[in-house]
Amino acid sequence: MAKKSLVSFYIIAVILSANIFANESIEDDLGGFGQEIITKEVLPIQKEENDFILSGDLAFKTSVGYKKHSVDGIEYSGINQAQTSLYLQLDGKLSDNWKVRISANVFYDAIYDMYSHNDYSKDIKDDYKTQLRLDDTYIQGKITSNIDVKIGRQIVIWGKSDTIRVTDVINPLDNRLPGMTDIEDLRLSVTMAKLDYYSGDWNFSFMSIFENRIMHEAPPRSEFFPVDSMFAVAPDPFLNLETPSNSFDNMQYAFAANGTFSGWDLSFYAAHVLDQKWHFDHVQGSVALTDTTRIVNKVDMLGSAVNIADGSWLYKAEAVYLSGVGYNTTADKKNRLDFLVGFDYSGFRDTVISLEVANRHIFEYEAQMKNQADYVDKDEMQTAIRLTRSFENETINANALISMFGSEWENGGFARVWVDYELAEALSLNLGIVDYIGGDKVFMDAIKDNDRVFADITYSF
């Protein structure tokens, strides 16, 4: 099933990469990777006539499902998005050493009024029809020449991977449209106090996280969470996902040490943070799901990540040990070891080829965890292959990405091909196609017919 679904991806990827090998010379430098991978953060507000700068973008997004499929009686093929969104960011310079940022994202999707005859649930309309969200909102400044502080909603990126999350555990993700967007655009800001200390080649970060924000998932019985296809018995309404309370006793904590050296960098991480997945608040096993809720508990983690640059190659590796991971079919919290290896190659002009492979190993694995409602293997492998190619002085950027689960890709995944085109100054067009590939992994098989073409046009100011 997976091989058949991958044919279209391979065809487009071959066309995209054909020019790589035609009249190209292999370069010995690192191409687009830059000289430093981890650097001290530089305050972006430079000396300007105005102390406050407003920027943002206005976008229209649409997509069309090209396979007939329905969830909870609603047909999702055809035009299924007509969204207008506005992002605003206000940067203010308070003094030579202090700045403030306030940003927000708002959207309206007209498709839910155009198809008002559909019996969309309140949760679906709340999540997809409108949004008003506060994003990065913080104050940042220098306490001394080598100590910075940032307080407020912010994003902290850990690890070296561009596609697979291993050590990147601080910010939850917006998973309402999985597979449609890269991780860099999915992280949700959380409120914290972050202190950075710089000493020689090292940066030490200390974080106290006040806001217990969890992942923003697709609502139950929506196109991307068809619970009736995933569970033998799924109550209606589906089990509530409980948001942890925000209190001093319920805070999260994190620490990172980042070293930047000639040709390589090294990071160490430790954290007591919310898990990146939910589980039932008591063991269900094969019993029908009733009278329970879904919760997200905290886990402890120790991790490390490294990048090594060698000519046109950038090698990367990450590893993290997690303790206290909750599952549905056992009352015992489990420990897990996640690791990743990969590389980026930029030896062809205007081209980057990336490969990342990760594995998640569950210690003291129990046989029933393979069944409802965990659906996990003792070792879960994920592979991501990415090809990026620039044309016409980077006014056109073509991309292909495939992300698959299982050692033989038997658990399914997705493939996405898209092109970003700079139509004019500050005006860009994004066109693409995403193919969801079914397999033995229940979630991926449940959304295998959600394939779509999409287009975004964005004006930045």
N, C-alpha and C positions, 0 to 999 in steps of 0.2 A: 504493500500500500504506500509506504513512504517513498520507495524508489520511483513509483509511477508519478507521485505528486511532485517529485523534484525535477522532472524533465524540463518544465518551463523555466525553472530557475537556472539550470545548467546552460540552457540555450542562451538566455539573456546574459549570463555571466561570461560565457565564451565570447559573445559579440563585444561585450564591454572591455574584455581584456585583450582582444585581438591585436589592437594597435600597440600593445606593450612590447610585443616581440618583433614588430616591424620597424626597421631602421632606428632602433633604440640603442643607446650605449649605456652599459652598466656603469653607474657612478659609484665612487668609493666613499663619498661623504655620507652623512646621516640624513640628508634630505630635509624633511619637514620636522624632525624631532627636536631641533634646537640644541643649544649648548648646555643648558641646565634644566633638569627635570623637576627638581624641587627647589624653589627659591623663596626667600623671604617675601611675604606679601607686601606689595607696594600700594599705598593709598592711591586710588585712581583719580582723585580730584587734584588736578594741577592748578597752577595759578591762573585764574580766569577773571574777567571783568565782573562776572556775576558770581555770587556766593552759592547760588542754587541753580541746578541744571535739571530740566525735565526731558526725559527721553522715553522711548517706548516703541511699540509697533501695533499696527492694526491689520488683522488678518481675516480672510474668509477661507473656510475649510469645507470640503465636501468629499464624500466617498460613495462608491457604488458597489454593492454586493452582487457578484455575478453567478452565484449558485443559490438555487432555491433552498431555503431552510427557515423553519419557524421555531420559536421558543415561546411556550406558554400561550399558544394561539396567535402570536404576532409574526407576520412574515417580514424577514429582514433583508431579502434580496431587493435589488433596485437601489434607488437613492436612499441612503440611510443617515446622511449627515448634511446639514446646511448651516454651519456654525459661523457666526461672526464673533471675533474675540478682540479684546483690547488689553494690552499690557502697558502699564505706566510705571516709570521709575523716577523718583525724585532724589537727587544727590545734593547734599548741602555741606558746605565747608563752614564749620563752626569756628575754627582757628587754624593755625599752621599745623597743629598736631591732631586735630579732632575733626571727624566728619560724621554725617548721619545719612542713612539711606532708608527710603520708604518705597515699597513697590507693591503692586496689586495686579491681579488678573481677573477679568470679568468676561463672560461670554453668554451668548444667547443662541440656541439652536432652533431654527424655525421649523425643522422637520417634525417636531412634536405638535405644532399647530397645523401644519400641512396635512399630517396624518392623524388628526384628532379623532377619527373614527376608531383607531386602534385603542384597545383597552390597556394603555400603559399604566403600570403601577405608580403609586406616589413616589416610591424609592427611585424608580427609573427616571421619572421627570425631575426629581430633586437632583440627581447626579448628572444627568446629561442635557437637560433643557436649559438651565441657567446656572451660573456660578458667579460668586463674588468672593474672592480669596485674597488674603493678605500674604504676600510672599516675603522675600528678604526685607526685614525691617529692623534696623539696628543702629547703634551708635558705636563708633570705633575710634580709637586713638592711642597715643603713646603715653605711657606712664614714665618711662625712662628711655634712654637711647636704645636699649635692647629688650624692652618689655612693652608689648602691645596688649590691648584688651578690646574685646568686642562683645557687646551685650545686646541680645534681642534675637529675633527669628533669623536663622542663617543656615547655610549648607556647608557641611564639612565632608570632604571627599577623602576616603582612605583607599589605599591599594593602587595598583598599576593597571588593572584590566580596564578595557574600554567597553566590554560587553557583559561579562559574567561577574556577579557580586560574590566575593569571598570575604575579604577583610573590610569591605565597605558596609559598615553596620550602623552608622550613626543616623542617617536620615531614612525615613520610610519612603516608599514609592507610590506613585499614582498608577494603579494597575487597572483602571477602568477600560482601557483599550490596549491590552497586552500585545506586544509584537509590532505595534504601529510606530513607536518612537524609541530612540536610543535612551539608555539609562540617564545620560547627562541632562535630559530634558524632563525626567520623571521624578527626580528627587523632590521631596516636600520639606520646606524649611521648618526647623523646630527652634523653640526659644531656649537659649542657653547663655551662660557666661563663659567666654573662652579667653584664656590667658596664654599668650605666646612669649616664650623667652628664647632669645637668640644668642648663641655662643659659638663662635668660630664657624665650623661647617655644620653645626647642629641647630635644629629648632625643636623646642620642647613645648607641647601644647597640653593644657589642662582644661577640662570642660566639666561644668556642672549643668546638667540638662534639666530644666524646670518643666518643660511641656512634654507630657506623655502622648505624643501624637503617633497614631498607628497608620498602617497602609490604607490607602483609599482604594478599595476593591470595587469591582463591578457588582451591582446589587443582585441579590438572588433572583432567579428566573428572568434575568436579562440575557442578551445575546452572548455575553462573555462569561456568564455564570449560570449555565443551565442545570440547576441542581437536580432536577428530575431525571436527567440523563446520567448523573454522576452518583446518585445514591439510590439504593433499592427502595427505601422509604424516606421521603423528604417532606417534613411537615410544612403546612401552609398557614401562616407565613413561616418562612425559613428561620432558623435559629438566629437570634439577635447577636450581633458582634459588639461586645462591650468595650468601651473606651476606658482605659485605666484612669483613675483620678489623678489630678495634679495636686501634690502636697509635698511638704518638706521631707516627710518620711518616705515618699515614693519617688524620689528623684533618681535620675540616671547619672552615671559618671563615666568619664573617658579620659585616656591619656595617650599621647602619641609622641614619639621621638623620631625625627626625620633628619637624616644626614645626607648631605650633597657633596660628592667627591668628583675627581676628574674621571669622567666616563662612566660613572655609576652612582647609584644612590641606594640607601637602605633605610627602612622604616621598621619601628617596633610599636605595637599597639596593645592596649589593655582597656577593658570596658566592662561596665555593668549596665546593660542596655536592654530595651525591649527586643524580643525576637522579631524576625521578619515574616513570620507566619502565625496563624491562629490555630487553636485546638479546642476541643470541647472541655468544659469545666469538670466533667467526670467521665470515666471510661464508658464507652458505649458497646464496643465489640460488635456483635451481630444483632444487638437489640435495636429496636426501632428508635429513632431519634425523637425523644419527647422530653419536655420539661427540663431543658438545659439551655445554656448559652455558649457562645464562642468567646474565648478569651485570648489575650496575648500576654504571656508571662515574660519576665526578665531572665536573661541568660548572662553568664560570665564568659568573657572571651579573652584569649591571649593570641596575638598574631604577629606576623612579620611579612614584609614585602620587599622585593629588590628589583631594580632595573639595571641592566648592563648594556652599554652601547659599544658596538664594535663595527666600525665602518658603516655599512648600510643596514646593519642588523641591530635591533633592539630586543634583547631577551628580557623576559619578565617572569617572576614567580611570586606566588603568595601562599601562605598557609595560616590557618586559624584553628584553634582548639576551643570548642564551645561546650559548656557544661550547663545542665539544667534545661535541656530542650524538651518541650512537651509534645506528646503525640496523643492520638485519639483512642487507640486500641490497647493501651497499657497505662497503668497508673504510675509507672516508674518514669521519672525524668531520665533522659538519655544524654550521653556525651557524644560529641561528633567531631571528626577531624575533616576539615575541608582544605583542599590544596589545589593550586592552579599553576600551570606552566604555559608559556606561549612566546610568541615573537612577532615583531613587526619588521617587514623588509621594504626598504625604500630605494633599492638599487636601480629600478626602472624610473625614467624621468616622469615626474608628475604622478607617480603611482605609489600606493602603499598597499601591501598585502599583509594581512594579519591572521594568525591562528592562535586560538586559546582553547585549552582542554582543562576541565576541572573535574574533580571527584569529591563526593561527600560520603564519608564512611561513618556509619552508626555503630557505636560500641554496644555490646550486649543486646544486639538485635533480636527481636522475637518474631517468629514466623507469621503471626497474625497481622503484623504491621504491613504486610504486602496487600492486604485486603481492605475493604471498606472499613473505616473511612480515612485511612492514612494513605494507602496506595504508594508506599515507599519501599525501595529495595535497600538491602544492607549497604550496597555501594551504588550511588547514583552518579553517572557520568554525564557531562554536558560538553559539547563541542561547538565552538563558534568560529566561522571563517568569514573574513571581511575583505572586500576589494574596493579600493577607492581610486578614482582616476580623474584628473583635472584636465580641462581643455580650454582653449581660447583665453590664456592668461588667467585661469581660475574663475572665469565668468560662468563656466559650466563644470559642475562636479557630479560625476556619476558614481553610484555606490551599489554594492551588492552585499548582502549579509544573509548567512544561513546559521541558525542556532538549533541544534538537535540534541535530544536526550537519549541516553543509552550507549553502551560500548559499541553497538552495531547500528545505532540510530533507530532502534526498534521502538522507542517510546514516543516518537513523534517530535514535533517542533514547529518551526516556521522559517520561511524564506521571504526576504523583502528586497526589492530592487527599486531604486529611486534616483531621480536626477534633480539637482538644484540648479536653477538658471537665473542669473542676474539680468533681468530684463532692462533695467535702467538703474541709475544711482538711487539707492534706497528702496528699490522695488524688485522683489524676487518671486520666482515661481518654483514650486516643488511638485513633481509628478512621480507617482510610484504605484507599485502593485505589491501586495502581500499575500502569501499562500500559506495557510495553516495546514500542517501535515499531521494526519492522524497516526495513531500507533497504540502500543500497549499502555501508555500512560493515559489514565482515564480522562483527565482534564483536556489534554490535547486532542483526544479522539472525539470529545464532546463538542469541540469548536472547529472541527476540521472543515466544515462547510462555510465558515465565516470569511472566506477569501474575498478580497475587494481591491479595486483600484481607487486611488485617492489623489486629490489635487489641493494644494494650498497656494494662495497668493498673499504676499505680505508686504506692507509698506512700513518702513522703519523711519523713525524721526528722532 
